[in-house]
Amino acid sequence: MHPLHDYIAGQISDRLRARRVVVMYDKREELRPFFNELVAETADGQLVSVKIGQQKAKLHVFEGSFLKTRTIVEDVTQGDQPEQVVIYVPSLDRDAEGSLLMELEKAGTVYLQPALKQLARLVLRKRFTDVHLDDMLKSDNLTYADLARMAQDETAAEGASLLKSIFGGSDTLAILTTWIGDQEKDGELDAKGALGELRSAALARLGLTLPSDGTNGRMRSITCPIRTGQ
């Protein structure tokens, strides 16, 4: 897997070990890709055997019926040998006053996980400063895949992680060469706030200082003479 997955799994694993049942609400479905990584295909409404961190558990993905969820989960959490269970509720917020899973939540625990970017920040802080992270994580368009790639790229030089996620490569110079010759990624670079990282990469690999307010087109026009030797 990757460090972001491992960190999230560790947080859930600790709670499983302590309380055996973990209920997670995810209004924005930010962690759906995480649970998809646990199993090849997460079947809604079923109990799937998974390993989360160091804990073996059953995973139940809510599909719209709290009564069905309660029935399924209570069948395996009662008796002489209760199983550990994670209940993932995408697209809904928890009703703190009248949750229909209240009994399961009280018997176990509700993991009110931070926003995905905050989880990623906690992982990336081991390698990057908060100032750098503010720049890397400022876009609201970053996906789980983007953040996972950042966390996995342990060899990245400063400013390179998000670029590698967007371009799908590991060589910063090759990324710059691709960007110079092709405008295909311009929209994604803008949307994900990666132009600052692009400027850092150009300075590190080409010795070129690009304007802090430069657009893709302007920075490309400045960089092209460096590439062509003009």
N, CA, C and O of each residue as an XYZ file, in Angstrom:
920
protein
N       0.836     -1.183      0.000
C       0.000      0.000      0.000
C       0.891      1.260      0.000
O       1.903      1.306     -0.699
N       0.514      2.253      0.770
C       1.244      3.510      0.813
C       1.062      4.132      2.193
O       0.171      3.722      2.938
N       1.897      5.122      2.550
C       1.856      5.665      3.911
C       0.513      6.262      4.317
O       0.132      6.163      5.484
N      -0.214      6.875      3.390
C      -1.517      7.436      3.750
C      -2.490      6.332      4.139
O      -3.199      6.445      5.139
N      -2.521      5.263      3.347
C      -3.370      4.112      3.674
C      -2.970      3.520      5.022
O      -3.823      3.220      5.858
N      -1.678      3.356      5.220
C      -1.203      2.739      6.467
C      -1.565      3.585      7.687
O      -1.910      3.054      8.742
N      -1.483      4.902      7.530
C      -1.813      5.780      8.661
C      -3.300      5.671      9.013
O      -3.657      5.522     10.182
N      -4.155      5.745      8.002
C      -5.598      5.644      8.253
C      -5.935      4.282      8.845
O      -6.717      4.185      9.791
N      -5.343      3.233      8.286
C      -5.591      1.885      8.801
C      -5.161      1.775     10.255
O      -5.833      1.123     11.054
N      -4.045      2.409     10.603
C      -3.562      2.364     11.976
C      -4.516      3.045     12.941
O      -4.726      2.569     14.057
N      -5.097      4.166     12.509
C      -6.058      4.872     13.357
C      -7.297      4.018     13.617
O      -7.803      3.972     14.738
N      -7.778      3.348     12.582
C      -8.951      2.480     12.743
C      -8.590      1.255     13.566
O      -9.360      0.826     14.425
N      -7.411      0.690     13.300
C      -6.964     -0.511     14.006
C      -6.893     -0.280     15.511
O      -7.306     -1.137     16.293
N      -6.370      0.874     15.919
C      -6.271      1.184     17.351
C      -7.653      1.204     18.000
O      -7.823      0.728     19.123
N      -8.616      1.744     17.306
C      -9.970      1.825     17.853
C     -10.663      0.471     17.848
O     -11.453      0.164     18.741
N     -10.368     -0.324     16.849
C     -10.913     -1.691     16.827
C     -10.404     -2.499     18.013
O     -11.164     -3.199     18.682
N      -9.121     -2.388     18.255
C      -8.511     -3.143     19.341
C      -9.123     -2.748     20.695
O      -9.267     -3.583     21.589
N      -9.473     -1.483     20.826
C      -9.996     -0.998     22.102
C     -11.487     -1.273     22.262
O     -11.949     -1.573     23.363
N     -12.267     -1.167     21.132
C     -13.719     -1.217     21.282
C     -14.431     -2.239     20.406
O     -15.629     -2.461     20.586
N     -13.743     -2.857     19.477
C     -14.236     -3.955     18.637
C     -15.200     -3.519     17.518
O     -15.221     -4.146     16.460
N     -15.972     -2.490     17.724
C     -16.863     -1.976     16.677
C     -16.527     -0.517     16.438
O     -16.499      0.287     17.371
N     -16.270     -0.175     15.166
C     -15.946      1.201     14.797
C     -16.937      1.653     13.731
O     -17.080      1.012     12.690
N     -17.620      2.768     14.001
C     -18.573      3.342     13.052
C     -17.969      4.627     12.502
O     -17.506      5.479     13.260
N     -17.976      4.759     11.174
C     -17.382      5.922     10.524
C     -18.375      6.544      9.547
O     -18.865      5.872      8.639
N     -18.667      7.819      9.735
C     -19.508      8.576      8.802
C     -18.608      9.408      7.895
O     -17.592      9.945      8.337
N     -18.984      9.508      6.637
C     -18.116     10.186      5.660
C     -18.992     10.898      4.639
O     -19.233     10.386      3.546
N     -19.463     12.086      5.007
C     -20.396     12.843      4.171
C     -19.869     13.042      2.755
O     -20.622     12.910      1.790
N     -18.593     13.356      2.625
C     -18.016     13.653      1.309
C     -17.439     12.414      0.617
O     -16.895     12.512     -0.483
N     -17.559     11.269      1.253
C     -17.048     10.005      0.700
C     -15.558     10.085      0.376
O     -15.094      9.490     -0.596
N     -14.822     10.817      1.188
C     -13.392     10.977      0.947
C     -12.627      9.676      1.153
O     -11.590      9.459      0.526
N     -13.132      8.809      2.030
C     -12.402      7.582      2.343
C     -12.900      6.371      1.566
O     -12.442      5.255      1.810
N     -13.823      6.569      0.640
C     -14.272      5.445     -0.177
C     -13.099      4.764     -0.872
O     -13.052      3.534     -0.879
N     -12.137      5.503     -1.464
C     -10.992      4.825     -2.094
C     -10.169      4.017     -1.103
O      -9.630      2.970     -1.460
N     -10.065      4.488      0.139
C      -9.328      3.724      1.154
C      -9.982      2.354      1.357
O      -9.295      1.333      1.370
N     -11.280      2.333      1.513
C     -11.960      1.064      1.738
C     -11.936      0.193      0.480
O     -11.931     -1.034      0.575
N     -11.922      0.817     -0.687
C     -11.782      0.041     -1.922
C     -10.418     -0.630     -2.002
O     -10.277     -1.688     -2.615
N      -9.404     -0.009     -1.377
C      -8.075     -0.617     -1.353
C      -8.033     -1.856     -0.458
O      -7.203     -2.742     -0.661
N      -8.919     -1.917      0.522
C      -8.925     -3.063      1.436
C      -9.415     -4.329      0.756
O      -8.968     -5.431      1.074
N     -10.326     -4.162     -0.174
C     -10.896     -5.310     -0.892
C     -10.946     -4.972     -2.369
O     -11.033     -3.804     -2.750
N     -10.889     -5.998     -3.191
C     -10.887     -5.775     -4.633
C     -12.142     -5.033     -5.077
O     -12.091     -4.172     -5.955
N     -13.271     -5.380     -4.457
C     -14.529     -4.722     -4.783
C     -15.397     -4.736     -3.536
O     -15.842     -5.798     -3.100
N     -15.642     -3.559     -2.955
C     -16.437     -3.483     -1.739
C     -17.908     -3.614     -2.087
O     -18.472     -2.725     -2.724
N     -18.535     -4.705     -1.681
C     -19.946     -4.939     -1.973
C     -20.798     -4.276     -0.895
O     -20.753     -4.680      0.267
N     -21.577     -3.257     -1.275
C     -22.425     -2.577     -0.311
C     -23.412     -3.556      0.298
O     -23.939     -4.434     -0.385
N     -23.655     -3.395      1.593
C     -24.650     -4.208      2.275
C     -24.155     -5.555      2.729
O     -24.925     -6.322      3.308
N     -22.898     -5.875      2.488
C     -22.363     -7.177      2.858
C     -21.314     -7.012      3.961
O     -20.878     -5.904      4.271
N     -20.930     -8.136      4.533
C     -19.801     -8.175      5.455
C     -18.619     -8.778      4.719
O     -18.695     -9.905      4.231
N     -17.533     -8.034      4.639
C     -16.349     -8.479      3.911
C     -15.204     -8.611      4.902
O     -14.970     -7.710      5.708
N     -14.494     -9.721      4.846
C     -13.338     -9.920      5.723
C     -12.168     -9.085      5.214
O     -11.793     -9.171      4.045
N     -11.600     -8.280      6.101
C     -10.483     -7.412      5.728
C      -9.451     -7.425      6.847
O      -9.731     -7.845      7.970
N      -8.264     -6.959      6.519
C      -7.242     -6.707      7.525
C      -6.957     -5.222      7.526
O      -6.515     -4.665      6.522
N      -7.212     -4.579      8.659
C      -7.006     -3.143      8.794
C      -5.876     -2.928      9.789
O      -6.047     -3.158     10.986
N      -4.750     -2.499      9.308
C      -3.586     -2.413     10.177
C      -3.229     -3.803     10.677
O      -3.002     -4.716      9.883
N      -3.181     -3.963     11.986
C      -2.858     -5.265     12.576
C      -4.104     -6.042     12.985
O      -3.995     -7.108     13.592
N      -5.278     -5.524     12.662
C      -6.516     -6.150     13.124
C      -7.277     -6.798     11.977
O      -7.406     -6.223     10.896
N      -7.776     -7.996     12.225
C      -8.686     -8.642     11.287
C     -10.110     -8.266     11.685
O     -10.464     -8.296     12.864
N     -10.914     -7.916     10.700
C     -12.256     -7.433     11.000
C     -13.191     -7.718      9.835
O     -12.771     -8.142      8.758
N     -14.456     -7.474     10.083
C     -15.465     -7.494      9.044
C     -15.781     -6.053      8.671
O     -15.912     -5.195      9.543
N     -15.902     -5.792      7.388
C     -16.250     -4.466      6.906
C     -17.670     -4.483      6.360
O     -18.019     -5.319      5.526
N     -18.485     -3.545      6.842
C     -19.834     -3.370      6.306
C     -19.955     -1.969      5.747
O     -19.687     -0.993      6.448
N     -20.355     -1.860      4.492
C     -20.563     -0.557      3.860
C     -22.065     -0.285      3.793
O     -22.809     -1.020      3.142
N     -22.495      0.756      4.457
C     -23.914      1.138      4.528
C     -24.460      1.406      3.131
O     -23.802      2.048      2.312
N     -25.675      0.907      2.862
C     -26.265      1.107      1.538
C     -27.642      1.748      1.601
O     -28.380      1.695      0.617
N     -28.010      2.349      2.721
C     -29.258      3.097      2.752
C     -30.252      2.664      3.806
O     -31.202      3.396      4.083
N     -30.066      1.502      4.402
C     -30.997      1.003      5.407
C     -30.269      0.789      6.733
O     -29.451     -0.122      6.861
N     -30.575      1.640      7.717
C     -29.970      1.473      9.034
C     -30.446      0.185      9.703
O     -29.688     -0.458     10.430
N     -31.695     -0.189      9.456
C     -32.213     -1.427     10.034
C     -31.441     -2.635      9.500
O     -31.092     -3.540     10.259
N     -31.181     -2.645      8.208
C     -30.419     -3.734      7.615
C     -29.004     -3.775      8.191
O     -28.483     -4.848      8.495
N     -28.388     -2.606      8.338
C     -27.045     -2.542      8.916
C     -27.039     -3.108     10.326
O     -26.180     -3.921     10.667
N     -27.983     -2.686     11.140
C     -28.048     -3.177     12.517
C     -28.210     -4.684     12.561
O     -27.562     -5.364     13.357
N     -29.083     -5.207     11.698
C     -29.328     -6.653     11.693
C     -28.077     -7.420     11.307
O     -27.725     -8.413     11.944
N     -27.406     -6.953     10.261
C     -26.209     -7.641      9.774
C     -25.096     -7.610     10.820
O     -24.466     -8.631     11.097
N     -24.863     -6.449     11.389
C     -23.728     -6.288     12.305
C     -24.002     -6.951     13.648
O     -23.113     -7.579     14.223
N     -25.214     -6.818     14.149
C     -25.522     -7.424     15.451
C     -25.390     -8.943     15.415
O     -25.081     -9.563     16.432
N     -25.618     -9.538     14.263
C     -25.486    -10.997     14.136
C     -24.062    -11.473     14.402
O     -23.864    -12.594     14.872
N     -23.068    -10.634     14.109
C     -21.677    -11.077     14.259
C     -20.974    -10.438     15.459
O     -19.838    -10.796     15.771
N     -21.635     -9.502     16.128
C     -20.996     -8.855     17.277
C     -21.545     -9.360     18.605
O     -21.091     -8.933     19.667
N     -22.516    -10.263     18.552
C     -23.083    -10.825     19.771
C     -22.610    -12.266     19.945
O     -21.984    -12.829     19.047
N     -22.903    -12.849     21.073
C     -22.550    -14.242     21.322
C     -21.215    -14.394     22.018
O     -20.616    -13.424     22.484
N     -20.761    -15.647     22.077
C     -19.530    -15.960     22.814
C     -18.259    -15.495     22.104
O     -17.250    -15.214     22.751
N     -18.312    -15.414     20.769
C     -17.124    -15.026     20.004
C     -17.461    -13.872     19.060
O     -17.510    -14.065     17.845
N     -17.691    -12.693     19.597
C     -18.030    -11.544     18.753
C     -16.867    -11.151     17.846
O     -15.705    -11.228     18.242
N     -17.189    -10.735     16.644
C     -16.161    -10.328     15.689
C     -15.955     -8.823     15.739
O     -16.829     -8.074     16.176
N     -14.792     -8.399     15.286
C     -14.527     -6.973     15.150
C     -15.146     -6.492     13.833
O     -15.053     -7.165     12.806
N     -15.772     -5.329     13.883
C     -16.501     -4.838     12.714
C     -16.242     -3.346     12.517
O     -16.223     -2.576     13.477
N     -16.044     -2.954     11.265
C     -16.009     -1.553     10.873
C     -17.249     -1.275     10.032
O     -17.508     -1.965      9.046
N     -18.005     -0.268     10.427
C     -19.191      0.141      9.675
C     -18.870      1.473      9.007
O     -18.628      2.473      9.684
N     -18.871      1.480      7.689
C     -18.561      2.686      6.931
C     -19.855      3.234      6.346
O     -20.551      2.547      5.598
N     -20.174      4.491      6.699
C     -21.424      5.124      6.252
C     -21.076      6.306      5.349
O     -20.883      7.417      5.844
N     -20.991      6.089      4.037
C     -20.669      7.189      3.125
C     -21.891      8.060      2.854
O     -23.031      7.612      2.977
N     -21.633      9.305      2.484
C     -22.632     10.277      2.009
C     -23.559     10.814      3.099
O     -24.481     11.568      2.789
N     -23.347     10.451      4.356
C     -24.202     10.932      5.440
C     -23.369     11.477      6.595
O     -22.265     11.006      6.868
N     -23.933     12.492      7.271
C     -23.371     12.948      8.539
C     -24.022     12.172      9.673
O     -25.138     11.673      9.528
N     -23.334     12.068     10.790
C     -23.901     11.423     11.962
C     -24.911     12.341     12.639
O     -24.672     13.537     12.806
N     -26.032     11.767     13.019
C     -27.027     12.478     13.821
C     -26.686     12.234     15.283
O     -27.036     11.194     15.841
N     -26.009     13.185     15.900
C     -25.550     12.992     17.270
C     -26.690     12.858     18.265
O     -26.515     12.274     19.335
N     -27.864     13.395     17.920
C     -29.000     13.349     18.837
C     -29.815     12.068     18.697
O     -30.342     11.555     19.685
N     -29.920     11.559     17.497
C     -30.790     10.399     17.304
C     -30.271      9.412     16.285
O     -31.027      8.954     15.428
N     -28.998      9.077     16.361
C     -28.421      8.124     15.416
C     -29.141      6.789     15.478
O     -29.372      6.249     16.561
N     -29.491      6.264     14.331
C     -30.168      4.979     14.266
C     -29.215      3.812     14.509
O     -29.638      2.659     14.592
N     -27.941      4.120     14.622
C     -26.948      3.097     14.983
C     -26.424      3.328     16.404
O     -25.338      2.870     16.759
N     -27.212      4.042     17.206
C     -26.753      4.470     18.527
C     -26.266      3.315     19.396
O     -25.243      3.432     20.071
N     -27.003      2.191     19.381
C     -26.623      1.064     20.240
C     -25.257      0.518     19.838
O     -24.430      0.216     20.698
N     -25.018      0.390     18.541
C     -23.726     -0.099     18.064
C     -22.629      0.921     18.364
O     -21.506      0.553     18.708
N     -22.963      2.200     18.231
C     -21.976      3.249     18.493
C     -21.576      3.271     19.964
O     -20.408      3.477     20.293
N     -22.546      3.058     20.842
C     -22.239      3.058     22.271
C     -21.487      1.796     22.687
O     -20.619      1.835     23.558
N     -21.836      0.669     22.044
C     -21.127     -0.576     22.354
C     -19.688     -0.518     21.844
O     -18.779     -1.082     22.452
N     -19.499      0.166     20.733
C     -18.163      0.335     20.175
C     -17.737      1.787     20.286
O     -17.727      2.363     21.374
N     -17.382      2.378     19.142
C     -16.985      3.782     19.143
C     -17.260      4.389     17.778
O     -17.282      3.687     16.767
N     -17.469      5.684     17.757
C     -17.591      6.434     16.506
C     -16.252      7.118     16.250
O     -15.766      7.876     17.091
N     -15.662      6.852     15.098
C     -14.408      7.504     14.738
C     -14.752      8.732     13.899
O     -15.071      8.618     12.716
N     -14.683      9.895     14.521
C     -14.922     11.149     13.813
C     -13.613     11.594     13.170
O     -12.930     12.493     13.660
N     -13.291     10.949     12.077
C     -11.998     11.154     11.434
C     -11.872     12.582     10.894
O     -12.862     13.170     10.457
N     -10.657     13.138     10.924
C     -10.433     14.461     10.332
C     -10.688     14.419      8.825
O     -10.814     13.349      8.230
N     -10.760     15.598      8.229
C     -10.855     15.676      6.776
C      -9.644     14.993      6.142
O      -8.572     14.923      6.742
N      -9.829     14.498      4.937
C      -8.776     13.726      4.274
C      -7.481     14.526      4.157
O      -6.400     13.979      4.381
N      -7.569     15.795      3.814
C      -6.341     16.589      3.677
C      -5.620     16.739      5.013
O      -4.394     16.843      5.050
N      -6.373     16.753      6.107
C      -5.722     16.821      7.416
C      -4.998     15.518      7.724
O      -3.899     15.530      8.279
N      -5.610     14.395      7.366
C      -4.940     13.104      7.527
C      -3.653     13.066      6.705
O      -2.612     12.607      7.175
N      -3.748     13.558      5.465
C      -2.565     13.580      4.603
C      -1.487     14.493      5.185
O      -0.301     14.168      5.121
N      -1.884     15.618      5.744
C      -0.922     16.541      6.351
C      -0.150     15.861      7.475
O       1.062     16.039      7.598
N      -0.854     15.081      8.294
C      -0.197     14.400      9.407
C       0.856     13.411      8.903
O       1.893     13.221      9.539
N       0.584     12.790      7.765
C       1.546     11.852      7.178
C       2.715     12.610      6.547
O       3.877     12.267      6.763
N       2.396     13.635      5.772
C       3.422     14.369      5.034
C       4.298     15.240      5.925
O       5.407     15.606      5.536
N       3.808     15.575      7.121
C       4.571     16.433      8.024
C       5.903     15.804      8.426
O       6.813     16.500      8.875
N       6.015     14.490      8.263
C       7.269     13.829      8.579
C       8.379     14.237      7.619
O       9.559     14.092      7.936
N       8.007     14.748      6.447
C       8.999     15.062      5.423
C       8.982     16.506      4.944
O       9.959     16.983      4.366
N       7.867     17.208      5.183
C       7.743     18.560      4.658
C       7.395     19.538      5.780
O       6.793     19.155      6.783
N       7.775     20.788      5.603
C       7.417     21.822      6.572
C       5.952     22.206      6.388
O       5.358     21.938      5.343
N       5.375     22.835      7.412
C       3.983     23.276      7.315
C       3.810     24.328      6.221
O       2.775     24.367      5.555
N       4.810     25.173      6.036
C       4.735     26.183      4.987
C       4.632     25.512      3.618
O       3.816     25.897      2.781
N       5.470     24.510      3.412
C       5.428     23.787      2.149
C       4.105     23.047      1.999
O       3.527     23.015      0.913
N       3.629     22.455      3.083
C       2.368     21.720      3.029
C       1.189     22.629      2.731
O       0.256     22.228      2.035
N       1.222     23.840      3.247
C       0.149     24.793      2.943
C       0.042     24.998      1.440
O      -1.059     25.099      0.899
N       1.181     25.059      0.770
C       1.191     25.240     -0.682
C       0.750     23.967     -1.392
O      -0.028     24.026     -2.345
N       1.236     22.827     -0.939
C       0.902     21.553     -1.578
C      -0.578     21.210     -1.459
O      -1.162     20.631     -2.374
N      -1.185     21.573     -0.320
C      -2.534     21.118     -0.016
C      -3.597     22.200     -0.154
O      -4.721     22.013      0.310
N      -3.271     23.318     -0.775
C      -4.207     24.434     -0.805
C      -5.399     24.201     -1.729
O      -6.445     24.822     -1.537
N      -5.275     23.345     -2.702
C      -6.372     23.122     -3.646
C      -7.443     22.216     -3.050
O      -7.133     21.241     -2.366
N      -8.700     22.544     -3.314
C      -9.817     21.695     -2.895
C     -10.087     20.567     -3.886
O     -10.980     19.748     -3.669
N      -9.325     20.525     -4.965
C      -9.546     19.511     -5.995
C      -8.630     18.299     -5.865
O      -8.644     17.420     -6.727
N      -7.840     18.243     -4.804
C      -6.954     17.097     -4.610
C      -7.778     15.863     -4.245
O      -8.668     15.930     -3.398
N      -7.479     14.761     -4.877
C      -8.187     13.514     -4.625
C      -7.375     12.620     -3.697
O      -6.214     12.898     -3.397
N      -8.006     11.548     -3.252
C      -7.303     10.554     -2.444
C      -6.079     10.040     -3.200
O      -5.012      9.857     -2.613
N      -6.238      9.807     -4.503
C      -5.122      9.296     -5.304
C      -3.963     10.292     -5.328
O      -2.801      9.896     -5.245
N      -4.279     11.590     -5.442
C      -3.233     12.612     -5.417
C      -2.474     12.580     -4.101
O      -1.243     12.581     -4.080
N      -3.218     12.552     -3.007
C      -2.606     12.594     -1.682
C      -1.825     11.315     -1.391
O      -0.771     11.351     -0.756
N      -2.350     10.192     -1.859
C      -1.634      8.924     -1.674
C      -0.313      8.951     -2.420
O       0.698      8.465     -1.914
N      -0.315      9.516     -3.620
C       0.922      9.599     -4.410
C       1.953     10.498     -3.726
O       3.145     10.193     -3.705
N       1.468     11.615     -3.167
C       2.372     12.497     -2.434
C       3.026     11.755     -1.266
O       4.235     11.840     -1.051
N       2.200     11.033     -0.526
C       2.702     10.328      0.655
C       3.655      9.207      0.279
O       4.580      8.899      1.030
N       3.439      8.602     -0.864
C       4.254      7.465     -1.287
C       5.591      7.890     -1.852
O       6.560      7.133     -1.808
N       5.646      9.108     -2.388
C       6.834      9.573     -3.097
C       7.884     10.058     -2.106
O       8.069     11.263     -1.935
N       8.564      9.134     -1.458
C       9.512      9.476     -0.402
C      10.820     10.054     -0.934
O      11.619     10.587     -0.163
N      11.043      9.955     -2.227
C      12.289     10.489     -2.791
C      12.095     11.864     -3.404
O      13.026     12.430     -3.977
N      10.875     12.408     -3.284
C      10.576     13.671     -3.969
C      11.404     14.819     -3.419
O      11.554     14.974     -2.207
N      11.933     15.612     -4.318
C      12.552     16.865     -3.915
C      11.439     17.856     -3.613
O      10.284     17.627     -3.970
N      11.782     18.948     -2.961
C      10.760     19.932     -2.592
C      10.012     20.397     -3.835
O      10.622     20.748     -4.845
N       8.695     20.396     -3.751
C       7.864     20.884     -4.836
C       7.569     19.868     -5.904
O       6.897     20.209     -6.878
N       8.034     18.623     -5.784
C       7.863     17.681     -6.885
C       6.687     16.731     -6.706
O       6.219     16.168     -7.695
N       6.196     16.530     -5.509
C       5.236     15.465     -5.236
C       3.954     15.577     -6.033
O       3.533     14.607     -6.664
N       3.319     16.752     -6.018
C       2.062     16.903     -6.723
C       2.266     16.837     -8.227
O       1.416     16.302     -8.939
N       3.361     17.363     -8.717
C       3.655     17.259    -10.143
C       3.717     15.800    -10.574
O       3.194     15.436    -11.627
N       4.355     14.971     -9.764
C       4.468     13.558    -10.110
C       3.106     12.889    -10.102
O       2.854     11.985    -10.899
N       2.236     13.318     -9.221
C       0.882     12.773     -9.187
C       0.129     13.132    -10.459
O      -0.570     12.292    -11.024
N       0.265     14.360    -10.910
C      -0.454     14.823    -12.093
C       0.097     14.195    -13.367
O      -0.666     13.779    -14.239
N       1.433     14.125    -13.474
C       2.043     13.640    -14.716
C       2.303     12.142    -14.707
O       2.585     11.554    -15.751
N       2.211     11.517    -13.529
C       2.361     10.067    -13.471
C       3.768      9.573    -13.712
O       3.957      8.428    -14.123
N       4.748     10.403    -13.468
C       6.134      9.999    -13.665
C       6.953     10.271    -12.425
O       6.455     10.859    -11.465
N       8.202      9.849    -12.436
C       9.059     10.022    -11.272
C      10.263     10.921    -11.539
O      11.019     11.230    -10.619
N      10.447     11.340    -12.785
C      11.596     12.163    -13.153
C      11.128     13.600    -13.340
O      10.369     13.891    -14.264
N      11.576     14.499    -12.468
C      11.116     15.891    -12.519
C      11.503     16.565    -13.831
O      10.723     17.340    -14.384
N      12.699     16.276    -14.330
C      13.123     16.880    -15.595
C      12.230     16.404    -16.739
O      11.879     17.184    -17.625
N      11.866     15.124    -16.716
C      10.967     14.605    -17.751
C       9.589     15.262    -17.644
O       8.943     15.523    -18.659
N       9.145     15.526    -16.423
C       7.868     16.211    -16.220
C       7.916     17.607    -16.834
O       6.994     18.015    -17.539
N       8.993     18.331    -16.560
C       9.130     19.668    -17.114
C       9.168     19.638    -18.642
O       8.571     20.491    -19.297
N       9.865     18.662    -19.202
C       9.948     18.535    -20.659
C       8.566     18.276    -21.251
O       8.198     18.860    -22.270
N       7.798     17.388    -20.599
C       6.439     17.103    -21.056
C       5.568     18.345    -20.985
O       4.817     18.637    -21.916
N       5.668     19.078    -19.880
C       4.872     20.288    -19.707
C       5.205     21.340    -20.763
O       4.309     22.007    -21.280
N       6.486     21.489    -21.082
C       6.892     22.477    -22.073
C       6.294     22.162    -23.440
O       5.892     23.066    -24.174
N       6.239     20.887    -23.774
C       5.801     20.507    -25.116
C       4.328     20.196    -25.255
O       3.860     19.963    -26.369
N       3.576     20.184    -24.158
C       2.191     19.750    -24.223
C       1.357     20.510    -23.197
O       1.720     20.570    -22.022
N       0.245     21.089    -23.636
C      -0.619     21.863    -22.751
C      -1.712     21.016    -22.106
O      -2.575     21.555    -21.413
N      -1.694     19.724    -22.317
C      -2.790     18.857    -21.876
C      -3.053     18.943    -20.373
O      -4.206     18.872    -19.947
N      -2.009     19.094    -19.568
C      -2.166     19.091    -18.119
C      -2.369     20.481    -17.513
O      -2.439     20.619    -16.292
N      -2.465     21.506    -18.357
C      -2.551     22.870    -17.838
C      -3.759     23.057    -16.920
O      -3.644     23.663    -15.854
N      -4.902     22.545    -17.327
C      -6.111     22.694    -16.532
C      -5.982     22.037    -15.173
O      -6.414     22.597    -14.166
N      -5.384     20.841    -15.138
C      -5.217     20.128    -13.880
C      -4.187     20.823    -12.991
O      -4.346     20.873    -11.772
N      -3.144     21.351    -13.598
C      -2.146     22.096    -12.827
C      -2.780     23.298    -12.139
O      -2.494     23.577    -10.975
N      -3.637     24.003    -12.860
C      -4.324     25.160    -12.282
C      -5.293     24.726    -11.192
O      -5.310     25.295    -10.101
N      -6.101     23.711    -11.497
C      -7.160     23.297    -10.574
C      -6.599     22.773     -9.258
O      -7.199     22.971     -8.202
N      -5.455     22.109     -9.319
C      -4.879     21.503     -8.120
C      -3.804     22.367     -7.471
O      -3.117     21.935     -6.545
N      -3.670     23.587     -7.967
C      -2.746     24.518     -7.328
C      -1.300     24.080     -7.399
O      -0.556     24.239     -6.432
N      -0.891     23.530     -8.533
C       0.453     22.963     -8.640
C       1.461     23.890     -9.317
O       2.612     23.504     -9.517
N       1.045     25.104     -9.669
C       1.981     25.982    -10.373
C       3.151     26.398     -9.482
O       4.263     26.595     -9.973
N       2.910     26.532     -8.187
C       4.004     26.844     -7.272
C       5.044     25.748     -7.268
O       6.243     26.025     -7.231
N       4.595     24.505     -7.307
C       5.524     23.377     -7.346
C       6.257     23.326     -8.684
O       7.429     22.959     -8.759
N       5.533     23.706     -9.737
C       6.172     23.743    -11.054
C       7.299     24.768    -11.069
O       8.372     24.510    -11.613
N       7.054     25.927    -10.473
C       8.108     26.956    -10.405
C       9.306     26.458     -9.587
O      10.457     26.708     -9.947
N       9.025     25.747     -8.479
C      10.120     25.216     -7.658
C      10.931     24.190     -8.439
O      12.158     24.156     -8.342
N      10.244     23.353     -9.213
C      10.937     22.341    -10.006
C      11.789     22.986    -11.092
O      12.904     22.540    -11.362
N      11.258     24.042    -11.716
C      12.015     24.732    -12.762
C      13.273     25.378    -12.187
O      14.328     25.373    -12.822
N      13.156     25.931    -10.987
C      14.321     26.538    -10.342
C      15.353     25.480     -9.975
O      16.551     25.685    -10.172
N      14.889     24.336     -9.437
C      15.803     23.290     -8.981
C      16.491     22.585    -10.143
O      17.688     22.305    -10.072
N      15.752     22.295    -11.211
C      16.300     21.481    -12.303
C      16.835     22.303    -13.467
O      17.739     21.852    -14.170
N      16.290     23.512    -13.688
C      16.712     24.322    -14.833
C      17.434     25.597    -14.420
O      17.976     26.309    -15.265
N      17.441     25.888    -13.112
C      18.046     27.125    -12.656
C      17.279     28.340    -13.119
O      17.850     29.420    -13.270
N      15.985     28.175    -13.347
C      15.155     29.223    -13.936
C      14.137     29.724    -12.921
O      13.386     28.931    -12.353
N      14.105     31.026    -12.691
C      13.124     31.622    -11.786
C      11.937     32.107    -12.601
O      12.060     33.032    -13.404
N      10.790     31.478    -12.393
C       9.572     31.841    -13.118
C       8.737     32.791    -12.260
O       8.784     32.707    -11.033
N       7.979     33.688    -12.880
C       7.210     34.690    -12.118
C       6.166     34.034    -11.214
O       5.495     33.080    -11.607
N       6.042     34.566     -9.996
C       5.134     33.968     -9.021
C       3.681     34.081     -9.433
O       2.844     33.309     -8.967
N       3.370     35.033    -10.301
C       1.990     35.197    -10.752
C       1.804     34.722    -12.193
O       0.797     35.029    -12.831
N       2.780     33.974    -12.695
C       2.738     33.552    -14.088
C       1.721     32.460    -14.361
O       1.542     31.553    -13.547
N       1.057     32.545    -15.498
C       0.164     31.483    -15.952
C       0.985     30.393    -16.625
O       2.179     30.564    -16.868
N       0.336     29.269    -16.923
C       1.035     28.208    -17.649
C       1.619     28.734    -18.952
O       2.775     28.458    -19.275
N       0.824     29.490    -19.699
C       1.285     29.978    -20.992
C       2.477     30.908    -20.872
O       3.439     30.800    -21.633
N       2.412     31.823    -19.914
C       3.519     32.762    -19.746
C       4.779     32.052    -19.303
O       5.862     32.320    -19.822
N       4.645     31.138    -18.337
C       5.834     30.426    -17.845
C       6.408     29.515    -18.922
O       7.622     29.331    -19.002
N       5.538     28.948    -19.745
C       6.039     28.086    -20.829
C       6.819     28.907    -21.845
O       7.852     28.461    -22.343
N       6.331     30.100    -22.155
C       7.024     30.950    -23.132
C       8.388     31.396    -22.618
O       9.315     31.592    -23.404
N       8.516     31.557    -21.289
C       9.808     31.910    -20.701
C      10.742     30.703    -20.695
O      11.946     30.841    -20.908
N      10.184     29.527    -20.452
C      10.997     28.314    -20.309
C      11.449     27.756    -21.639
O      12.534     27.179    -21.719
N      10.669     27.903    -22.670
C      11.002     27.293    -23.966
C      12.356     27.704    -24.510
O      13.072     26.843    -25.019
N      12.753     28.971    -24.434
C      14.102     29.325    -24.917
C      15.201     28.586    -24.144
O      16.229     28.238    -24.725
N      14.997     28.341    -22.832
C      15.981     27.595    -22.074
C      16.117     26.190    -22.622
O      17.214     25.639    -22.712
N      14.989     25.627    -22.982
C      15.004     24.243    -23.476
C      15.613     24.133    -24.873
O      16.325     23.178    -25.181
N      15.318     25.136    -25.714
C      15.776     25.043    -27.097
C      17.164     25.626    -27.305
O      17.750     25.506    -28.381
N      17.688     26.268    -26.247
C      19.046     26.800    -26.339
C      19.111     28.174    -26.993
O      20.187     28.655    -27.349
N      17.927     28.810    -27.150
C      17.929     30.139    -27.746
C      18.344     31.180    -26.736
O      18.403     32.366    -27.060
